[in-house]
Amino acid sequence: MSTATPGDPRELAALDARHVWHPYAALPARAPALPVAAAEGAWLTLADGRRVLDGMSSWWCACHGHRHPHIVAAVARQLHVLPHVMFGGLTHDPAVRLAERLVSMSPAGLEHVFLADSGSVSVEVAIKMVLQAGAADGRTRLAALRGGYHGDTFGAMALCDPDGGMHHLWAGTLAEHLFLPRPPGGFDAPVDAGWRGEAEALFAQHGDELAGLFLEPVVQGAGGMHVYAPAYLTVLRELCDRHGVLFVLDEIATGFGRTGTVFAAEHADVRPDVMCVGKALTGGTLTLAAALCTPAVAAAIGAGEGGALMHGPTFMGNPLACAAALASTELLLEGAWREQVPAIERGLREGLTPASELPGVRDVRVLGAIGVVQLDRPVDVAEATEAALAEGVWLRPFRDLVYTMPPFISTPEEIAAIGRAVVAASAA
């Protein structure tokens, strides 16, 4: 049996190509994966010795940068005390303190926390919460926004855009839900009267059978990096209240400062009945997510058939992950991100301005620590990736989008380099 070493990138790449299946990839892969040897701060060190900026925060998780010493130290301490224990019938300090922390940081009214393995699983848990809570009233259907993305497990996939999303291959197999039109773009735009009319009509027709409405607030992530006005959240919260429908916010991508507020819901000052968090929760150290709910939701589940929320992951409340999340949220509470994110927004606005002059660019948009260039054609991912790497930056374009979500600790010079890379990738 051959064993690759960190100093042997070619053998590692060969073994990877032979055995490893990567996300959203064929096997064998159409392009080789780049071996990474180490990471620190905003930088990745590739196995061939190159250092590149992580313009993706490793799929939006490493908000404090890689290997932040405060998080590393917390995980190391926990590793020597209690790496894991089952959560059924047992509890431990990191999980309890993390639940308390999340309640204190979240919109008012969310008092109960279910710890999950990943963002997709937290959405699955939220689906169960909503359907179990609504069962006594005969509410068995769900609604979501077109253009949304909520994960890759079957329940979560069914809430993604049924036509334009990446999960249309499973049409006819997934549960069929109701979909409101995607809110028109523009963070400062007024609510479109036509959109409001369609939303009101859907609730008027189906409100008494809907258990919950699921949506990503202000920014729809992997469904198209679409930015819309917070005023739409206010309209949807009012419609849910009027018709007795639970209002569920998927803050997995937007939470923990990414849009300029702790949670994107704060842009509209709305309070969800259920909220999902993940990604940056542990600062990109270990996988962990959570679904939070109000006492009313929890009480309805407890009073319903079964008398309990029917979910229980093996690694639920993993102490190592909870310790990482406590350290990551401590860094957020210190508040440096409140200056870092607006600075990144200014830097991205300046750095991406040249992209608007490129042929084939449909739109350039920036919100908080999110920068997006949308093309009028699918991105040539291989060419765009190479163009970004030539600028010393790792990006992962998809569909018609070249975008960045850099770590909050990125310096102005690093943000400028990321901006140049996004422009270069958009021109490739």
C-alpha positions as CSV (number, residue, x, y, z in Angstrom):
1,M,0.0,0.0,0.0
2,S,1.4,3.4,-1.0
3,T,1.4,6.2,1.6
4,A,1.6,9.8,0.4
5,T,3.5,12.3,2.6
6,P,3.0,16.1,2.9
7,G,6.3,16.4,1.0
8,D,5.1,14.4,-2.0
9,P,2.3,16.4,-3.7
10,R,2.3,14.5,-6.9
11,E,1.7,11.1,-5.2
12,L,-0.9,12.8,-3.0
13,A,-2.7,14.2,-6.1
14,A,-2.6,10.8,-7.8
15,L,-4.1,9.0,-4.8
16,D,-6.7,11.7,-4.5
17,A,-7.7,11.3,-8.1
18,R,-7.9,7.5,-7.7
19,H,-9.9,7.3,-4.5
20,V,-11.5,10.5,-3.3
21,W,-14.8,11.9,-4.4
22,H,-15.0,15.7,-4.0
23,P,-18.1,17.9,-3.7
24,Y,-20.2,18.4,-6.8
25,A,-17.6,16.5,-8.9
26,A,-17.5,13.5,-11.2
27,L,-15.3,10.5,-10.6
28,P,-12.7,10.6,-12.1
29,A,-12.7,14.4,-11.6
30,R,-12.5,16.6,-14.7
31,A,-9.7,18.7,-13.0
32,P,-7.3,17.7,-10.2
33,A,-7.8,19.1,-6.7
34,L,-5.0,21.2,-5.4
35,P,-3.3,19.6,-2.3
36,V,-3.1,22.0,0.7
37,A,-0.3,21.5,3.2
38,A,-1.1,24.2,5.8
39,A,-3.2,27.3,6.5
40,E,-2.8,30.3,8.7
41,G,-4.7,33.6,8.8
42,A,-6.1,34.4,5.4
43,W,-3.5,32.2,3.7
44,L,-3.4,28.6,2.3
45,T,0.0,27.0,1.7
46,L,-0.3,24.5,-1.2
47,A,1.7,21.3,-1.2
48,D,3.9,22.7,-4.0
49,G,5.0,25.6,-1.8
50,R,2.7,28.3,-3.2
51,R,0.9,30.6,-0.8
52,V,-2.5,31.8,-1.8
53,L,-5.2,33.9,-0.2
54,D,-8.3,32.0,0.8
55,G,-10.9,34.3,-0.9
56,M,-13.7,31.8,0.1
57,S,-13.0,31.5,3.8
58,S,-13.1,27.8,2.9
59,W,-16.8,27.9,1.9
60,W,-17.6,30.8,4.2
61,C,-16.5,29.2,7.5
62,A,-13.1,30.6,8.4
63,C,-14.4,34.1,9.4
64,H,-11.4,34.6,11.8
65,G,-8.9,33.2,9.4
66,H,-7.3,29.7,9.7
67,R,-5.8,28.4,12.8
68,H,-6.8,31.3,15.0
69,P,-4.7,30.7,18.2
70,H,-7.7,31.4,20.5
71,I,-9.8,28.7,18.8
72,V,-6.8,26.2,18.5
73,A,-6.1,26.6,22.2
74,A,-9.7,26.0,23.2
75,V,-9.9,22.8,21.1
76,A,-6.5,21.6,22.4
77,R,-7.7,22.0,26.0
78,Q,-10.9,20.2,25.3
79,L,-9.1,17.3,23.5
80,H,-7.3,16.4,26.7
81,V,-10.5,16.5,28.8
82,L,-13.5,15.2,26.9
83,P,-13.2,14.8,23.1
84,H,-16.6,13.2,22.7
85,V,-19.5,11.7,24.7
86,M,-23.0,10.7,23.6
87,F,-25.6,13.4,24.1
88,G,-28.5,11.1,24.8
89,G,-29.1,11.3,28.6
90,L,-25.8,13.0,29.2
91,T,-24.6,16.6,28.9
92,H,-21.4,18.6,29.3
93,D,-20.2,22.1,30.0
94,P,-19.2,23.2,26.4
95,A,-22.6,22.3,25.0
96,V,-24.6,24.0,27.8
97,R,-22.5,27.1,27.6
98,L,-22.7,27.2,23.9
99,A,-26.5,27.0,23.9
100,E,-26.6,29.8,26.4
101,R,-24.2,31.8,24.2
102,L,-26.3,31.3,21.1
103,V,-29.5,32.3,22.9
104,S,-27.9,35.5,24.1
105,M,-26.6,36.4,20.6
106,S,-29.7,35.5,18.6
107,P,-32.8,37.5,17.9
108,A,-35.1,37.8,21.0
109,G,-37.5,34.9,21.6
110,L,-35.2,32.0,20.5
111,E,-34.6,30.2,23.7
112,H,-34.0,26.6,22.8
113,V,-31.1,25.1,20.9
114,F,-30.7,21.8,19.1
115,L,-27.1,21.1,18.2
116,A,-26.6,19.5,14.8
117,D,-23.7,18.1,12.7
118,S,-23.9,20.4,9.7
119,G,-26.0,23.2,8.1
120,S,-28.0,20.7,6.0
121,V,-28.8,18.7,9.1
122,S,-29.9,21.8,11.0
123,V,-32.4,22.5,8.2
124,E,-33.6,18.9,8.5
125,V,-34.1,19.5,12.2
126,A,-35.9,22.7,11.5
127,I,-38.2,20.9,9.1
128,K,-39.1,18.4,11.8
129,M,-39.7,21.1,14.3
130,V,-42.0,23.0,12.0
131,L,-44.0,19.9,10.9
132,Q,-44.3,18.4,14.4
133,A,-45.4,21.8,15.8
134,G,-48.0,22.2,13.1
135,A,-49.3,18.6,13.0
136,A,-52.1,19.2,15.6
137,D,-53.6,21.9,13.4
138,G,-53.3,19.9,10.2
139,R,-50.5,22.0,8.8
140,T,-48.5,19.7,6.7
141,R,-47.0,21.8,3.9
142,L,-43.9,24.1,3.7
143,A,-43.1,27.1,1.6
144,A,-39.8,28.7,0.6
145,L,-38.5,31.4,-1.8
146,R,-37.4,30.7,-5.3
147,G,-33.7,31.1,-5.8
148,G,-33.0,29.7,-2.3
149,Y,-30.5,27.1,-1.2
150,H,-30.8,25.2,2.1
151,G,-28.6,22.1,1.8
152,D,-27.9,18.8,0.1
153,T,-29.9,16.3,2.2
154,F,-33.3,15.3,0.9
155,G,-35.5,17.4,3.2
156,A,-33.3,20.5,2.6
157,M,-33.0,19.9,-1.1
158,A,-36.8,20.0,-1.4
159,L,-36.7,23.6,-0.1
160,C,-34.2,24.7,-2.7
161,D,-35.3,26.3,-6.0
162,P,-37.1,23.4,-7.8
163,D,-36.3,24.6,-11.3
164,G,-33.1,26.7,-11.4
165,G,-31.3,25.0,-8.5
166,M,-28.8,22.2,-8.5
167,H,-31.3,19.6,-7.2
168,H,-33.7,19.5,-10.2
169,L,-32.4,16.0,-10.9
170,W,-34.5,14.7,-8.1
171,A,-37.8,16.2,-9.3
172,G,-40.6,13.8,-8.6
173,T,-38.7,12.2,-5.7
174,L,-38.3,15.1,-3.4
175,A,-41.3,16.4,-1.4
176,E,-43.1,19.1,-3.3
177,H,-43.5,22.4,-1.5
178,L,-44.9,25.8,-2.3
179,F,-42.6,28.5,-3.6
180,L,-42.9,32.3,-3.4
181,P,-41.2,34.3,-6.2
182,R,-37.7,35.4,-5.5
183,P,-37.7,39.0,-4.2
184,P,-36.3,41.4,-6.8
185,G,-32.7,42.4,-6.2
186,G,-31.3,45.5,-4.5
187,F,-30.5,45.9,-0.8
188,D,-32.1,49.4,-0.8
189,A,-35.0,48.7,-3.2
190,P,-38.6,49.2,-2.2
191,V,-40.9,46.2,-2.0
192,D,-42.2,45.4,-5.5
193,A,-46.0,45.7,-5.6
194,G,-46.3,42.8,-8.0
195,W,-44.2,40.5,-5.8
196,R,-46.2,41.5,-2.7
197,G,-49.4,40.6,-4.5
198,E,-48.1,37.2,-5.5
199,A,-47.0,36.5,-1.9
200,E,-50.3,37.6,-0.4
201,A,-52.2,35.4,-2.9
202,L,-50.1,32.3,-2.0
203,F,-50.8,32.8,1.7
204,A,-54.5,33.5,1.1
205,Q,-54.8,30.3,-0.8
206,H,-52.6,28.0,1.3
207,G,-52.1,29.8,4.6
208,D,-54.2,27.4,6.6
209,E,-52.2,24.3,5.4
210,L,-48.7,25.8,5.7
211,A,-46.6,24.8,8.7
212,G,-43.6,27.1,8.0
213,L,-41.9,29.4,5.5
214,F,-38.2,28.9,5.0
215,L,-35.9,31.6,3.6
216,E,-32.3,33.0,3.7
217,P,-32.5,36.5,4.9
218,V,-31.2,39.3,2.6
219,V,-28.7,37.1,0.8
220,Q,-29.5,33.9,-1.0
221,G,-26.2,32.0,-1.0
222,A,-25.5,29.0,-3.2
223,G,-28.8,29.6,-5.1
224,G,-27.2,32.6,-6.8
225,M,-25.6,35.0,-4.3
226,H,-28.7,37.2,-4.7
227,V,-29.1,40.3,-2.5
228,Y,-32.5,41.6,-1.7
229,A,-34.0,44.3,0.5
230,P,-34.6,43.7,4.2
231,A,-38.1,45.2,3.8
232,Y,-39.2,41.8,2.2
233,L,-38.5,40.1,5.5
234,T,-40.9,42.5,7.2
235,V,-43.6,41.7,4.7
236,L,-43.1,37.9,5.0
237,R,-43.0,38.0,8.8
238,E,-46.3,39.9,8.7
239,L,-47.9,37.3,6.4
240,C,-46.7,34.5,8.6
241,D,-48.2,36.1,11.6
242,R,-51.5,36.8,9.9
243,H,-51.9,33.2,8.8
244,G,-50.3,31.4,11.8
245,V,-47.3,30.1,9.8
246,L,-43.9,29.6,11.4
247,F,-41.2,32.0,10.1
248,V,-37.9,30.1,9.6
249,L,-34.6,31.9,8.9
250,D,-31.7,30.0,7.4
251,E,-28.7,32.1,8.7
252,I,-26.2,29.4,8.0
253,A,-24.3,31.5,5.4
254,T,-25.3,35.0,6.6
255,G,-24.9,34.6,10.3
256,F,-22.1,35.7,12.6
257,G,-21.3,39.0,10.9
258,R,-21.0,38.2,7.2
259,T,-23.5,40.9,6.1
260,G,-22.5,43.5,8.6
261,T,-24.8,42.5,11.4
262,V,-24.5,39.5,13.7
263,F,-27.5,37.9,11.9
264,A,-29.0,39.2,8.7
265,A,-32.4,39.3,10.3
266,E,-31.2,42.4,12.2
267,H,-31.3,44.4,9.0
268,A,-35.1,44.3,9.2
269,D,-35.4,43.8,13.0
270,V,-37.5,40.7,12.5
271,R,-37.7,37.8,14.9
272,P,-37.9,34.2,13.6
273,D,-39.8,31.3,15.2
274,V,-37.0,29.0,14.1
275,M,-33.4,29.8,13.0
276,C,-30.6,27.7,11.6
277,V,-26.9,28.5,12.0
278,G,-23.7,26.9,11.0
279,K,-20.6,27.5,8.8
280,A,-18.8,30.3,10.7
281,L,-20.1,29.0,14.1
282,T,-16.8,27.3,14.9
283,G,-14.7,29.7,12.9
284,G,-14.1,27.0,10.3
285,T,-12.4,24.6,12.8
286,L,-14.9,21.7,13.1
287,T,-18.3,20.9,11.7
288,L,-21.2,22.1,13.9
289,A,-24.6,23.8,13.4
290,A,-27.7,24.4,15.4
291,A,-31.4,25.0,15.0
292,L,-32.9,27.4,17.5
293,C,-36.6,27.8,18.3
294,T,-39.1,29.7,20.5
295,P,-40.7,28.2,23.6
296,A,-44.0,28.1,21.7
297,V,-42.5,25.9,19.0
298,A,-41.0,23.6,21.6
299,A,-44.2,23.4,23.6
300,A,-46.2,22.4,20.5
301,I,-43.7,19.7,19.7
302,G,-43.8,18.4,23.3
303,A,-47.6,18.3,23.3
304,G,-47.8,16.6,20.0
305,E,-47.7,12.9,18.9
306,G,-44.5,11.4,20.2
307,G,-44.0,14.1,22.7
308,A,-40.4,14.8,21.6
309,L,-38.4,16.1,18.7
310,M,-37.6,13.1,16.6
311,H,-33.9,13.6,15.8
312,G,-30.7,12.6,17.5
313,P,-27.3,12.6,15.7
314,T,-24.5,10.3,17.0
315,F,-22.1,13.2,17.3
316,M,-24.7,15.7,18.6
317,G,-23.1,18.3,20.8
318,N,-19.6,17.1,20.2
319,P,-17.4,18.7,23.0
320,L,-14.5,19.6,20.6
321,A,-16.8,21.3,18.2
322,C,-18.7,23.1,21.0
323,A,-15.4,24.3,22.5
324,A,-14.4,25.7,19.1
325,A,-17.7,27.4,18.7
326,L,-17.4,29.0,22.2
327,A,-14.0,30.3,21.2
328,S,-15.2,31.6,17.9
329,T,-18.2,33.4,19.3
330,E,-16.0,34.9,22.0
331,L,-14.0,36.5,19.2
332,L,-17.2,37.8,17.7
333,L,-18.3,39.2,21.0
334,E,-15.0,41.1,21.3
335,G,-16.4,43.1,18.3
336,A,-13.4,43.6,16.0
337,W,-15.5,42.3,13.1
338,R,-17.8,45.4,13.4
339,E,-15.0,47.5,12.0
340,Q,-13.4,44.7,9.8
341,V,-16.5,43.9,7.8
342,P,-17.3,47.5,6.8
343,A,-13.7,47.9,5.8
344,I,-13.9,44.8,3.6
345,E,-17.1,46.1,2.1
346,R,-15.4,49.4,1.1
347,G,-12.4,47.5,-0.3
348,L,-14.5,45.1,-2.3
349,R,-16.6,47.9,-3.7
350,E,-13.4,49.6,-4.9
351,G,-11.7,46.5,-6.0
352,L,-14.6,45.1,-8.0
353,T,-15.6,48.3,-9.8
354,P,-13.4,47.5,-12.8
355,A,-15.4,44.3,-13.3
356,S,-18.5,46.4,-14.3
357,E,-16.6,47.5,-17.5
358,L,-15.8,43.9,-18.6
359,P,-17.7,42.4,-21.5
360,G,-20.2,39.8,-20.4
361,V,-20.6,41.1,-16.9
362,R,-24.3,41.4,-15.9
363,D,-24.0,42.7,-12.4
364,V,-21.5,43.5,-9.6
365,R,-22.8,43.5,-6.0
366,V,-21.3,43.9,-2.6
367,L,-22.8,43.6,0.9
368,G,-20.7,43.3,4.0
369,A,-17.9,40.8,3.4
370,I,-19.5,39.4,0.3
371,G,-18.5,40.4,-3.2
372,V,-20.1,39.0,-6.4
373,V,-19.6,39.4,-10.1
374,Q,-22.4,37.8,-12.2
375,L,-21.8,37.0,-15.8
376,D,-24.2,36.6,-18.7
377,R,-22.8,33.1,-19.3
378,P,-21.6,30.1,-17.3
379,V,-18.1,30.6,-15.8
380,D,-15.3,28.6,-17.3
381,V,-14.3,27.3,-13.9
382,A,-10.9,26.0,-14.9
383,E,-9.9,29.2,-16.6
384,A,-11.3,31.4,-13.9
385,T,-9.6,29.4,-11.2
386,E,-6.2,29.6,-12.9
387,A,-6.7,33.4,-13.4
388,A,-7.3,33.8,-9.7
389,L,-4.4,31.6,-8.8
390,A,-2.1,33.7,-11.0
391,E,-3.1,36.6,-8.8
392,G,-2.3,34.6,-5.7
393,V,-5.9,33.9,-4.6
394,W,-8.1,30.8,-4.3
395,L,-11.6,31.3,-5.6
396,R,-14.3,28.7,-6.4
397,P,-16.7,30.2,-9.0
398,F,-19.9,28.4,-9.9
399,R,-22.7,28.7,-12.4
400,D,-22.5,32.3,-13.7
401,L,-20.8,33.7,-10.6
402,V,-17.4,34.7,-9.5
403,Y,-17.5,35.7,-5.9
404,T,-15.6,36.1,-2.7
405,M,-16.4,35.8,1.1
406,P,-13.0,36.6,2.6
407,P,-12.0,36.1,6.2
408,F,-12.8,39.1,8.4
409,I,-9.1,39.4,9.4
410,S,-8.0,40.1,5.8
411,T,-5.9,43.3,5.5
412,P,-6.7,46.1,3.0
413,E,-3.8,44.8,0.9
414,E,-5.2,41.3,0.9
415,I,-8.7,42.5,0.0
416,A,-7.2,44.5,-2.8
417,A,-5.5,41.3,-4.1
418,I,-8.7,39.4,-3.8
419,G,-10.5,42.1,-5.8
420,R,-7.9,41.9,-8.6
421,A,-8.3,38.1,-8.6
422,V,-12.1,38.3,-8.9
423,V,-11.8,40.8,-11.8
424,A,-9.2,38.5,-13.5
425,A,-11.4,35.4,-13.0
426,S,-14.4,37.3,-14.4
427,A,-12.4,38.2,-17.5
428,A,-11.1,34.7,-18.1
